[in-house]
Amino acid sequence: MADSSQTKSIRVHILGREYALRVQEEDEAFTREVASFVNARMEQFRDQHPEQAELTTAVITALALAEDLHTLKEEQAGGTEALNDELDQLSDRLGSVIEDD
């Protein structure tokens, strides 16, 4: 079955520049939200370091966002491992209770 999603052109603004993007219609609001978030982070860096070039601002912001993402992935993986360990312990306890009956 063919994908019935339609793409559309939108424009987002980041550091005073306009960027044209093509997105799935159902992703428009999310893409605008992400662009707004990136813009805010870049503006925050630029306000703190006005002497830095725009490219440096973009790269440092990208590195900070990547670090945030990596940290969240590690936390999620750690949470999953802890949950699996707890499930294993519960399974073992349940198995021993069943064997005792």
PyMOL commands that set and color helices and strands:
alter all, ss='L'
color gray80, all
select helices_A, chain A and resi 25-48+54-100
alter helices_A, ss='H'
color red, helices_A
select strands_A, chain A and resi 7-14+17-24
alter strands_A, ss='S'
color yellow, strands_A
deselect
rebuild
show_as cartoon
